[in-house]
């Protein structure tokens, strides 16, 4: 035997050795890195311990830290709020008024002017010193010291208002007012005020103080249909700005905040009293001494007699936009535009709105309204964009988007008629669910199967929803609305069929006018002719306007009108019924009673009426069949005085058949009595709104005037 033991171990593979080396390197590197990081962190901690605050210093540091955090978050929020405002600055905003248009009525009588040419603007450097001082002393004393928003001035105004327990001073700077005039509207919303603040700062960053003041003096509304101090000087005093006396300058400076209230051609004593306030401001601000203003106090300004005719300013604003669009291609900037306005109808529309708001505004908690009147040929006869143009130049008739409620349903039914339905087609008024949306009827009850005519007359909600869901779909309805001349883009949501998409009053009148003129759209116009001052024709409606397009077939128009004429007779719009005259229309009421509509027509005119509040606050259960219907009725009764009555397309006679109307009224009165009796048996189920509706409709039938054969309705009380 031998003592030798053979070596059975095999040498390690080179690959395995390499991997072990890499693993060891990683372990050591990570360990060393961690060790060094720990040392560095400890050294950093020791270093910063020197700065550790104790006692009151620590509290200060904490406050500053929180301030930085909140400031960073606030900056992000402010940026988000600022972006919508800066969108308004896109485009050539400096030249938006580079047109000068003289407007006339259909007969050639001048009714107002709009726009400003640069050559008509008087440079600030050439204006008398007392004119500039009077404006600054009253509107913005620290104009040359702030950067768009006068914080001190705002605080002073708030203090004075609290002391007087009313609004006696405004806090907006001239820059803020210019931002509103250039880019925004007068609509009283938080969004508008936020935009105004950001745009004021933007203007200060992009324009000099002199440029801001120049634009403000050139574009501010000064009453009497005039814009800019140069136009106001000519209108009120028949002289140039350079020749204004201190008394005259004080009177003009008093117009910037309340031009309608202090317009001297309407209320000279009020204008003089306001001018005296401006003179006080000149003294209080230190711009002038009492001795310098004494002569102006003793000799107040007199104005040129312009009469007390009220300028149709809302109509002119709408016509101005149309005139600029029509004349843009011609290169003409100074022109005369003959319009379609009927000044008698314009005054009647203004009077009807103001009369009913004074009578019923407090009861229903409603403060604003808008009206548009169209001839059935598409001529815009009247535009009322609010109660007081001097108070707010925001045109609620052409610019405000309001939900339409049930007044949108005729568009849905018209689409159904074009798809083969008839007024006597039967459809179910029963519970319906459309993707989780389950609309309810006004009385929270269902009536089973009914005809389309009955559904629209009673303004049933489930039927148009069922039509859209099961038979039509949303795209054809949107296409129909667009074909009928509505320019407002619809949201396309399924709830649109019940009027949740916003539309303007002008668009509502335009759409319904398609029913009134036999199914044609594309006829709406406010300008008949545009000429240069030398008489050259730039545009003529009969020659240059696109031809009307058929949006509804004759059969669909006749079917819809056969239903719509029953709504003022036996439906939800009894208060809109015209004595002896056949009319058609539809009421509309939105959620929480925020908006109320009545849109209706005869064979002669179409009129759309909206009532609501600028701040979107709800009314006190006002429906479209109440005050809006009364506004419409008062206006249209006047409009049809001494005119040749035309038949509604598809309706044989333009006047009410007494026998048919009496039977219909008796049947509806019986139905309402039964409904009231049922409601009395279930008082806990009946909603306040339903009870009020039944009461109002019952009173309407009791108080309705007797129906007369053709003739002329009595005139309104003197306008």
C-alpha positions in Angstrom: 0.0 0.0 0.0 1.0 3.5 -0.6 0.2 6.6 1.6 -0.4 8.9 -1.3 -4.0 10.3 -1.7 -4.8 11.4 -5.2 -6.1 15.1 -5.5 -9.6 14.8 -6.9 -10.4 18.7 -6.9 -10.9 20.3 -10.3 -9.6 23.8 -10.9 -12.3 26.5 -11.0 -13.6 27.7 -14.3 -12.4 31.2 -15.4 -16.0 32.4 -15.8 -17.0 31.6 -12.3 -14.0 33.4 -10.9 -14.9 36.4 -12.9 -18.4 36.5 -11.6 -17.2 36.2 -8.0 -14.9 39.1 -8.5 -17.6 41.2 -9.9 -19.9 40.3 -7.0 -17.2 41.2 -4.5 -16.6 44.5 -6.2 -20.3 45.4 -6.1 -20.5 44.6 -2.5 -17.5 46.6 -1.5 -18.5 49.6 -3.7 -22.0 49.7 -2.4 -20.7 49.5 1.2 -18.2 52.2 0.7 -20.7 54.4 -1.1 -23.2 54.0 1.7 -20.5 54.7 4.3 -19.4 57.9 2.5 -23.0 59.0 2.1 -23.6 58.5 5.7 -20.5 60.5 6.6 -21.6 63.3 4.2 -25.1 63.4 5.7 -23.7 63.5 9.2 -21.4 66.4 8.2 -24.3 68.2 6.5 -26.5 67.7 9.6 -23.8 69.0 11.9 -23.3 72.0 9.5 -27.0 72.9 9.5 -27.3 72.6 13.2 -25.6 75.9 13.3 -28.7 77.5 11.7 -31.3 75.8 13.8 -33.6 78.5 15.0 -34.9 78.4 18.6 -37.6 80.4 20.4 -39.3 83.1 18.4 -36.9 82.7 15.5 -38.3 79.2 14.9 -41.8 80.5 14.7 -40.8 83.1 12.1 -39.0 80.4 10.0 -42.0 78.2 10.1 -44.3 81.0 8.9 -41.9 81.9 6.1 -41.7 78.2 5.1 -45.5 77.9 5.0 -45.6 81.2 3.1 -43.3 79.9 0.4 -45.3 76.7 0.1 -48.6 78.5 -0.2 -47.0 81.0 -2.5 -45.8 78.3 -4.9 -49.3 76.7 -4.9 -50.9 80.1 -5.4 -48.7 80.8 -8.3 -49.8 77.7 -10.0 -53.5 78.6 -9.4 -52.9 82.1 -10.6 -51.3 80.8 -13.8 -54.3 78.6 -14.4 -56.7 81.5 -13.9 -54.6 83.8 -16.1 -54.5 81.6 -19.1 -58.2 82.1 -20.1 -57.8 85.9 -19.8 -54.8 86.0 -22.1 -56.7 84.1 -24.8 -58.7 87.3 -25.2 -55.6 89.2 -26.4 -55.1 87.0 -29.5 -55.8 88.9 -32.7 -55.5 92.4 -33.8 -57.3 93.9 -30.8 -55.8 97.4 -31.3 -57.7 97.8 -34.6 -61.0 96.3 -33.6 -62.7 99.7 -33.9 -61.1 100.6 -37.2 -64.5 101.1 -38.8 -66.8 104.1 -38.7 -70.4 103.3 -39.5 -73.4 105.6 -39.7 -76.7 103.7 -39.3 -80.1 104.6 -40.7 -83.4 103.0 -40.4 -85.2 101.5 -43.5 -86.3 105.0 -44.5 -82.9 106.6 -44.4 -83.2 108.4 -41.1 -80.0 108.3 -39.0 -80.4 106.3 -35.8 -76.8 106.1 -34.5 -73.1 105.6 -35.2 -70.5 103.0 -34.2 -66.8 102.7 -34.5 -63.9 105.2 -34.5 -61.4 106.1 -37.2 -57.9 106.9 -36.0 -58.1 110.3 -37.7 -61.1 111.1 -35.6 -59.3 110.4 -32.4 -57.8 113.5 -30.6 -54.4 112.7 -29.1 -54.1 113.0 -25.3 -51.4 115.6 -25.7 -53.7 117.9 -27.6 -56.6 117.7 -25.1 -56.9 120.6 -22.6 -55.3 119.9 -19.3 -58.6 120.4 -17.4 -60.2 117.6 -19.5 -57.6 115.1 -18.5 -57.6 116.2 -14.8 -61.4 115.9 -14.6 -61.3 112.3 -15.9 -58.5 111.2 -13.6 -59.9 113.0 -10.5 -63.1 111.1 -10.9 -62.1 107.7 -12.4 -58.5 107.0 -11.2 -56.5 109.5 -9.2 -53.5 107.3 -8.9 -53.5 106.2 -12.5 -49.8 107.1 -13.0 -48.7 105.4 -9.8 -50.3 101.9 -9.9 -49.6 98.9 -12.2 -53.1 98.2 -13.4 -54.9 97.5 -10.1 -55.0 100.3 -7.6 -55.0 98.6 -4.2 -55.1 101.8 -2.2 -57.9 103.2 -4.4 -59.9 100.0 -3.9 -59.5 100.2 -0.2 -60.5 103.9 -0.2 -63.6 103.1 -2.3 -64.6 100.2 0.0 -64.2 102.5 3.1 -66.4 105.2 1.5 -69.1 102.7 0.5 -69.2 101.2 4.0 -69.4 104.7 5.5 -72.3 105.6 3.1 -73.9 102.2 3.4 -74.2 102.2 -0.4 -72.1 102.1 -3.5 -70.8 105.7 -3.9 -67.4 104.9 -5.3 -66.0 102.3 -7.7 -62.7 100.6 -7.1 -61.8 99.7 -10.7 -58.9 101.5 -12.2 -58.9 103.1 -15.7 -56.8 100.2 -16.9 -59.3 97.7 -15.6 -62.1 99.5 -17.2 -60.2 99.6 -20.5 -59.6 95.8 -20.2 -63.3 95.3 -19.9 -64.1 97.6 -22.8 -61.5 96.0 -25.1 -61.8 92.3 -24.3 -64.7 91.5 -22.0 -68.4 92.1 -21.4 -70.3 93.8 -18.6 -71.6 90.5 -17.4 -71.4 90.4 -13.6 -69.5 87.2 -12.9 -66.5 86.3 -10.8 -64.8 84.9 -14.0 -65.1 88.2 -15.7 -63.6 90.1 -12.7 -60.6 87.7 -12.6 -60.0 88.1 -16.3 -60.3 91.9 -15.9 -57.6 91.9 -13.3 -55.1 89.9 -15.3 -55.8 91.8 -18.5 -55.2 95.1 -16.6 -51.8 93.9 -15.6 -51.1 92.7 -19.2 -52.1 96.1 -20.6 -49.8 97.9 -18.2 -46.9 95.6 -19.3 -47.6 96.1 -23.0 -48.7 99.7 -23.3 -47.6 103.0 -21.9 -49.7 105.0 -19.6 -50.5 107.5 -22.3 -51.6 104.7 -24.7 -53.9 103.3 -22.1 -55.5 106.6 -21.3 -55.9 107.3 -25.1 -57.7 104.0 -25.7 -59.9 104.6 -22.7 -60.9 108.1 -23.8 -61.6 106.8 -27.3 -63.6 103.7 -26.6 -65.7 104.3 -23.4 -69.4 104.5 -23.8 -70.6 108.1 -23.1 -74.4 107.8 -23.5 -76.6 108.9 -26.4 -75.1 106.1 -28.6 -71.7 107.8 -28.5 -68.4 106.1 -27.9 -65.3 108.1 -26.9 -64.9 111.6 -25.5 -64.5 113.1 -29.0 -67.9 111.8 -30.2 -69.5 112.8 -26.9 -68.1 116.3 -27.2 -69.6 116.7 -30.6 -72.9 115.1 -29.7 -73.6 117.0 -26.4 -71.9 120.4 -27.1 -71.4 120.5 -30.9 -67.7 121.3 -30.5 -64.3 119.6 -30.5 -62.6 118.3 -27.4 -59.9 121.0 -27.7 -62.6 123.7 -27.2 -64.3 122.2 -24.1 -64.6 124.5 -21.1 -64.0 123.2 -17.5 -67.8 123.0 -16.9 -68.3 120.9 -20.1 -65.3 118.7 -19.3 -66.7 118.0 -15.8 -70.0 117.0 -17.3 -68.4 114.6 -19.7 -66.1 113.2 -17.0 -69.2 112.4 -15.0 -70.6 110.1 -17.7 -68.0 107.3 -17.7 -69.5 105.4 -14.8 -73.2 106.0 -15.5 -73.8 107.4 -19.0 -77.5 106.6 -19.1 -78.2 108.0 -15.7 -76.4 111.3 -16.2 -76.7 111.8 -20.0 -77.4 115.6 -20.2 -79.8 115.3 -23.2 -82.0 113.1 -21.1 -81.6 114.5 -17.6 -79.8 117.9 -17.6 -80.3 118.6 -13.8 -78.8 115.2 -12.9 -75.9 115.8 -15.3 -75.1 119.2 -13.8 -75.3 117.7 -10.3 -72.9 115.0 -11.3 -70.6 117.6 -12.9 -70.5 119.4 -9.6 -69.3 116.1 -8.0 -66.5 116.0 -10.5 -65.5 119.6 -9.6 -65.4 118.5 -5.9 -63.1 115.6 -7.0 -60.8 118.0 -8.7 -60.4 120.0 -5.5 -60.2 116.9 -3.2 -57.5 115.3 -5.3 -55.4 118.5 -5.3 -55.5 118.8 -9.1 -57.2 122.2 -8.9 -58.1 124.8 -6.2 -61.5 125.9 -5.3 -60.9 129.2 -6.9 -60.1 127.6 -10.2 -63.4 125.6 -10.3 -65.6 128.4 -9.0 -66.5 129.8 -12.4 -67.5 126.3 -13.6 -69.8 125.9 -10.5 -71.5 129.3 -11.1 -71.8 128.7 -14.9 -72.8 125.0 -15.5 -72.7 123.7 -19.0 -75.5 123.8 -21.5 -76.0 121.1 -24.1 -77.3 121.0 -27.7 -80.9 120.0 -27.9 -80.9 116.5 -29.4 -84.4 115.6 -28.2 -85.1 112.6 -25.9 -85.2 109.9 -28.6 -83.5 106.8 -27.2 -80.8 105.2 -29.3 -81.4 101.5 -30.1 -78.0 100.7 -28.8 -78.3 96.9 -28.5 -79.5 96.7 -32.0 -76.7 98.9 -33.3 -74.1 96.8 -31.6 -75.5 93.7 -33.4 -75.7 95.5 -36.7 -72.2 96.9 -36.3 -70.7 93.4 -36.2 -72.7 92.4 -39.3 -71.7 95.6 -41.1 -68.0 95.0 -40.4 -68.3 91.4 -41.6 -70.1 92.4 -44.8 -67.7 95.3 -45.6 -64.5 93.6 -44.7 -63.7 92.3 -48.2 -64.4 95.6 -49.8 -61.7 97.5 -47.9 -64.2 100.2 -47.0 -63.8 101.4 -43.4 -66.1 104.5 -43.3 -69.7 103.7 -44.5 -73.4 104.2 -44.2 -75.5 101.2 -43.4 -79.3 101.0 -43.9 -80.8 98.7 -41.4 -83.9 96.6 -41.0 -85.0 98.1 -37.6 -88.5 99.1 -36.9 -88.2 101.8 -34.3 -91.8 101.5 -33.1 -91.3 97.8 -32.5 -88.0 98.4 -30.8 -89.6 100.8 -28.4 -92.5 98.4 -27.9 -90.1 95.6 -27.0 -88.2 97.8 -24.6 -91.5 99.0 -23.0 -93.0 95.5 -22.7 -89.8 94.1 -21.0 -89.5 97.0 -18.5 -93.3 97.1 -17.8 -93.5 93.4 -16.9 -90.2 93.4 -14.9 -91.5 96.4 -12.9 -94.8 94.6 -12.3 -93.6 91.1 -11.6 -89.8 91.3 -11.2 -89.9 91.4 -7.4 -92.5 88.7 -7.1 -90.6 86.3 -9.2 -87.1 87.5 -8.2 -86.0 88.2 -11.7 -84.0 91.3 -12.8 -83.0 90.9 -16.5 -84.4 90.0 -19.8 -83.8 90.0 -23.6 -85.9 90.1 -26.7 -85.4 89.6 -30.4 -88.1 90.3 -33.0 -87.8 89.1 -36.6 -90.0 89.6 -39.6 -90.9 86.3 -41.2 -88.7 87.3 -44.1 -85.7 87.3 -41.6 -85.4 91.0 -41.1 -84.3 91.9 -37.6 -86.9 94.4 -36.4 -85.9 94.8 -32.7 -83.1 93.7 -30.3 -83.3 94.3 -26.6 -80.2 93.1 -24.9 -81.1 94.2 -21.3 -83.0 96.7 -19.3 -80.5 99.5 -19.4 -77.7 99.9 -22.0 -76.1 102.6 -19.9 -75.9 100.3 -16.9 -74.6 97.3 -18.9 -73.6 97.2 -22.5 -73.5 93.4 -22.4 -75.9 92.2 -25.1 -77.9 89.4 -23.6 -79.8 88.9 -26.8 -76.8 88.1 -29.0 -74.0 87.1 -26.7 -75.4 85.4 -23.6 -75.7 81.6 -23.8 -78.7 80.4 -21.7 -80.2 77.0 -21.3 -83.4 76.7 -23.3 -85.4 74.1 -21.3 -88.5 72.9 -23.1 -88.3 75.5 -25.8 -85.7 73.2 -27.4 -88.3 70.4 -27.8 -89.7 71.7 -31.2 -86.3 71.1 -32.8 -86.5 67.4 -31.6 -90.1 67.1 -32.8 -89.2 68.7 -36.2 -86.5 66.2 -36.7 -89.0 63.4 -35.9 -91.4 64.9 -38.5 -88.7 64.8 -41.1 -88.1 61.1 -40.3 -91.7 60.1 -41.0 -93.5 60.8 -37.7 -96.9 62.5 -37.7 -98.6 64.7 -35.0 -100.9 61.7 -34.3 -98.1 59.2 -34.0 -98.3 57.5 -30.7 -95.4 57.1 -28.3 -95.1 56.1 -24.6 -94.8 58.6 -21.8 -93.4 56.2 -19.3 -90.2 55.8 -17.2 -87.1 55.8 -19.3 -83.4 55.3 -18.5 -80.7 56.4 -20.9 -77.2 55.5 -19.7 -78.1 56.2 -16.1 -80.1 59.3 -16.9 -83.8 59.0 -16.0 -85.6 62.3 -16.8 -88.9 63.1 -15.0 -91.9 65.1 -16.1 -92.8 68.4 -14.5 -95.5 66.8 -12.3 -93.4 63.7 -11.5 -96.1 61.5 -13.1 -96.5 59.5 -16.3 -99.5 59.4 -18.6 -98.9 56.3 -20.7 -99.3 56.3 -24.4 -100.0 59.6 -26.1 -99.7 61.3 -29.5 -96.7 63.5 -30.3 -99.1 66.5 -30.5 -100.3 65.9 -27.0 -96.8 65.4 -25.7 -95.5 68.8 -27.1 -98.7 70.7 -26.0 -98.3 69.4 -22.5 -94.5 69.7 -22.6 -93.9 66.1 -21.6 -90.2 65.4 -21.0 -90.0 61.6 -21.5 -91.3 61.7 -25.1 -88.6 63.8 -26.8 -86.0 61.7 -24.8 -87.6 58.5 -26.1 -87.6 59.9 -29.6 -83.9 60.7 -29.4 -82.9 57.5 -27.8 -84.9 54.9 -29.7 -85.7 56.5 -33.1 -83.4 59.5 -34.0 -80.1 59.7 -32.0 -78.3 63.0 -31.2 -76.5 63.7 -34.5 -79.6 64.2 -36.7 -81.1 66.6 -34.1 -77.9 68.6 -34.0 -77.9 68.7 -37.8 -81.5 69.9 -37.9 -80.8 72.7 -35.4 -77.8 73.9 -37.5 -79.9 73.7 -40.7 -82.5 75.9 -39.1 -80.0 78.7 -38.7 -78.8 78.3 -35.1 -75.2 79.4 -34.9 -74.4 78.4 -31.3 -72.6 75.1 -31.2 -74.6 72.5 -29.2 -72.9 70.3 -26.6 -74.2 67.1 -28.2 -74.9 65.5 -24.8 -78.1 63.4 -24.6 -79.6 65.9 -22.1 -79.5 68.4 -24.9 -83.0 67.2 -26.0 -84.4 68.8 -22.9 -82.6 72.1 -23.5 -79.4 71.9 -21.4 -77.2 73.3 -24.2 -76.9 77.0 -24.1 -78.3 79.2 -27.0 -78.7 82.9 -27.6 -82.0 84.7 -27.8 -81.1 85.6 -31.4 -80.6 82.0 -32.3 -83.9 81.0 -30.8 -85.7 83.6 -32.8 -83.8 82.5 -35.9 -84.6 78.8 -35.4 -88.3 79.4 -34.8 -88.5 81.7 -37.7 -88.0 78.6 -39.9 -91.4 77.4 -38.8 -92.9 80.9 -39.5 -91.6 81.3 -43.0 -92.4 77.9 -44.4 -89.2 75.9 -43.7 -86.5 78.2 -45.1 -83.3 79.2 -43.1 -80.5 81.6 -43.9 -82.8 84.7 -44.1 -81.8 86.5 -40.8 -80.3 89.9 -41.5 -80.0 93.4 -39.9 -78.4 95.2 -42.9 -80.2 96.0 -46.1 -77.6 98.1 -47.8 -74.1 99.5 -47.2 -72.8 102.5 -49.1 -69.9 104.8 -49.0 -70.5 108.4 -48.0 -70.4 109.3 -51.7 -73.2 106.9 -52.5 -71.3 103.9 -54.0 -73.1 100.6 -53.1 -70.8 98.3 -51.2 -73.4 95.7 -50.3 -77.0 95.1 -51.1 -79.0 92.3 -49.4 -81.2 91.6 -52.4 -78.1 91.4 -54.7 -75.4 89.9 -52.6 -76.9 87.8 -49.8 -76.9 84.0 -50.2 -80.2 82.5 -51.2 -82.3 80.9 -48.4 -82.0 77.2 -47.9 -84.9 74.8 -47.2 -84.3 73.3 -43.8 -87.8 71.7 -43.3 -90.1 70.1 -45.8 -93.6 71.7 -46.3 -95.1 68.6 -44.7 -92.9 68.9 -41.6 -93.6 72.6 -41.3 -97.4 72.0 -41.5 -97.2 69.2 -39.0 -95.2 71.2 -36.5 -97.3 74.4 -36.8 -100.5 72.4 -36.3 -99.1 71.5 -32.9 -97.4 74.8 -31.9 -100.6 76.8 -32.6 -102.4 74.9 -29.9 -99.9 75.7 -27.1 -101.1 79.3 -26.7 -104.7 78.1 -26.9 -104.8 75.0 -24.7 -101.2 74.4 -23.7 -98.7 76.0 -21.3 -98.7 79.4 -23.0 -102.2 80.7 -22.5 -100.9 84.0 -21.3 -99.3 84.5 -24.7 -102.6 84.2 -26.6 -103.3 87.2 -28.9 -106.9 88.4 -29.0 -108.4 87.2 -32.2 -105.1 86.3 -33.8 -103.7 82.8 -34.3 -100.2 82.5 -32.9 -97.8 79.6 -32.2 -94.9 79.0 -29.8 -93.4 77.1 -27.0 -92.5 77.8 -23.4 -89.2 76.8 -21.7 -88.1 76.6 -18.1 -84.7 75.4 -17.0 -83.5 73.6 -13.9 -83.9 75.5 -10.6 -86.0 78.1 -12.5 -82.8 80.0 -13.6 -84.1 80.7 -17.1 -87.5 81.2 -18.5 -88.4 81.5 -22.2 -91.3 82.0 -24.6 -90.5 81.8 -28.3 -93.5 82.3 -30.6 -94.6 83.5 -34.0 -97.5 84.6 -36.1 -97.7 84.8 -39.9 -96.1 88.3 -39.6 -93.5 88.2 -36.8 -91.3 85.9 -34.7 -90.2 86.9 -31.2 -88.1 85.3 -28.6 -88.2 86.3 -25.0 -85.8 85.3 -22.2 -85.9 86.3 -18.5 -83.5 85.5 -15.8 -80.6 86.9 -13.7 -77.1 87.8 -14.7 -75.6 86.0 -11.7 -77.4 82.8 -12.7 -79.3 82.8 -9.4 -82.7 81.1 -9.6 -85.9 83.0 -9.9 -88.9 82.4 -7.6 -90.5 79.5 -9.6 -90.9 81.6 -12.7 -92.0 79.5 -15.7 -91.9 80.3 -19.4 -95.7 80.4 -19.4 -95.8 83.3 -16.9 -93.9 86.5 -17.2 -92.0 85.7 -20.5 -95.4 84.8 -22.2 -96.8 88.1 -20.9 -93.9 90.1 -22.2 -94.4 88.4 -25.6 -98.1 89.0 -25.6 -97.9 92.7 -24.8 -95.3 93.2 -27.5 -97.0 91.2 -30.2 -100.4 92.7 -29.5 -98.8 96.1 -30.3 -96.9 94.7 -33.3 -100.1 93.5 -35.0 -102.0 96.8 -34.8 -103.3 97.9 -38.2 -101.3 95.3 -40.1 -102.5 92.9 -42.7 -102.6 89.5 -41.0 -100.8 86.7 -42.7 -101.6 83.0 -42.1 -99.0 80.8 -40.4 -97.7 78.2 -42.9 -99.8 75.1 -42.8 -102.6 76.9 -40.9 -105.5 78.0 -43.0 -106.6 81.2 -41.3 -104.6 83.9 -39.5 -107.4 84.5 -36.9 -108.9 82.3 -34.2 -112.0 80.4 -34.9 -114.3 81.3 -31.9 -116.2 78.0 -31.8 -113.1 75.8 -32.0 -111.3 77.9 -29.4 -114.3 77.9 -27.1 -114.5 74.1 -27.1 -110.8 73.7 -26.6 -110.8 76.2 -23.7 -113.7 74.4 -22.1 -112.1 71.0 -22.4 -108.8 72.3 -21.0 -110.6 74.0 -18.1 -112.3 70.7 -17.3 -109.0 68.9 -17.4 -107.4 71.5 -15.1 -110.3 71.2 -12.6 -109.9 67.5 -12.5 -106.1 67.8 -12.0 -106.7 70.3 -9.2 -109.3 68.0 -7.6 -106.8 65.1 -7.7 -104.1 67.3 -6.3 -106.3 68.3 -3.4 -106.8 64.7 -2.5 -103.0 64.1 -2.5 -101.5 67.4 -1.0 -98.3 65.7 0.2 -97.5 64.5 -3.3 -98.2 67.7 -5.2 -95.1 70.0 -5.4 -95.3 73.7 -4.8 -94.3 74.4 -8.5 -97.1 72.1 -9.8 -99.7 73.7 -7.5 -98.6 77.1 -8.7 -98.8 76.1 -12.3 -102.3 74.7 -11.9 -103.4 77.9 -10.2 -101.9 80.1 -12.7 -103.4 78.2 -15.7 -106.8 78.1 -14.0 -106.6 81.9 -13.5 -105.6 82.4 -17.1 -108.7 80.6 -18.3 -110.9 82.6 -16.0 -109.3 85.9 -16.9 -108.7 85.3 -20.6 -110.2 88.0 -22.9 -113.1 87.0 -25.2 -112.0 85.7 -28.5 -112.9 87.9 -31.4 -113.1 87.4 -35.1 -110.6 89.1 -37.4 -110.0 92.7 -36.8 -107.4 94.7 -35.1 -106.4 94.1 -31.5 -106.5 97.0 -29.2 -103.3 99.0 -29.0 -101.0 98.9 -26.0 -101.1 101.8 -23.5 -99.1 104.8 -24.8 -95.5 103.9 -25.1 
